[in-house]
Amino acid sequence: MLNIPTQAFPAPNSQQRIGPSSQSGRNKVALKPGHSLMDWIRFSKSGKDLTGLRGRLIEVTQEELQKHNTRDDCWTCIRGMVYNVTPYMDYHPGGEEELMKAAGIDGTELFDQVHRWVNYESMLKECLVGRMATAIKAFIPPPPPPPTSLAPPISLAPPPEKDCRPRYDWFQTDVSVHLVIYAKRKIPSTGCTSVDLEAGVLRLEVLLGKMSYMIHLRLADEVEENVAVHTAASVGKIQVSVRKQAKQKWTSLGQPLEFHNTFLRKKDRALFYRDCVLVSKTEVNHNTHVFRLQLPRGTVRHVPVGKHVYLKALIKDTEVVRPYTPVDESMAVASHHSSQDSDLYLMIKVYPDGVLTQHLNSLQIGDLISVSGPEGTFSLRPLRDVTHLYLLAAGTGFTPMARLIRLALQDIDSIRKTKLLFFNRQEDDILWRCELDELAANDERFQVEYVLSVPSDGWTGRKGRVDECILKDFLSRPDGSKCYVCVCGPTVFTELTIGLLKQQGFSEEELHAFQG
């Protein structure tokens, strides 16, 4: 009997993840009618034999895997498990060409580059062929080199490097326990620390650039599920405090659990979900709402500007995961929330054929939604010394721009002008138009222009789609300025816009694309 692993391997790449403009992300293709995600779920649950093995699971050798490398017979390996993806070809949003890149080989690296956050184990469960066979090779150490003289060997080992790993310590009083993280570097004042305390288990993750430091303990005694987090950003110190339920001294902090005191690349860290309560749902326009989600007691989690979270739901026995970028409660609300406030505001467009968005739209106030911690690689460093910030958004590609606008106006003194060029189909598709217009009227440093592809007869603003003329007219480079451009929208929009910007002389260092 094969022991099939059940853990998920989610990760950072997403439709609203921000990354270098050269990373084109996934190339979506137009699927045939009847080949949506929901159609695939129905087809995979139909009872048909999708592997060709009549339900058997086998061990697959490298030689066997390589035989299945054609459009009509395509196997691939992801993290040691082999799948027959032939039936999935016509349902894959990236198209046949993308899947064929991994035909007959280990496709783990290719998969991670594009959509590692997808729970392929659930999506391809009925396509599982079996496990890759592992060949164990004996290791024979090489013989030592012959001595060249009678003198003792000279050590050529390099000097020890300075230990840059974070470390932790703890102290206590009669009524409280305090965990202190020393990051050994400057850290953001908010957003880099996520704390979860549930049933006596403390999980703390600190995001340090591309790295992740984790503390994971079963605490030595019972505590109240109220957590306080204090950050000393300039010295890289984070203190997490909890109250004891009983006044007594602890002899230890607790028992280490999986991945305790580890310092890993963030992309190698599995996503961690908590169930949030849907507190409210506010209409933005005819098909978009702001969902306010409240994290459970014992959780402190902040999503930094430019980062996103994943929402997860089990729909027809299939786990569906999608990324969403938080916004503030409105454009009129300052982004400086209480350090302990963990409510999330997600602006979500409900699509008629959207599997997850239809599910979210059906939820009632008080229902639960699984939400991950913050993901993404966006850094504020490129905005240092920027004087002109240009934001080009299409549709719900506006969501990462909303908090960027507030950040630029409130926290980055060097930015003299922030301009948003917002593309939509029709006038009633424009998200938060009143808030944007009010902000522009009250702050001369902010300017917004709208472009409609299907305008009404009475529309007097810009018309059409993104092209060279619109960008040339919108973008300017005053003498002595330092410009930066962010782009977000559907994949076709983003790729076209980035190409046009490069033609106009913008360099890679001046561009950032939220992948769509």
Disulfide bonds with the S-S distance in Angstrom:
none
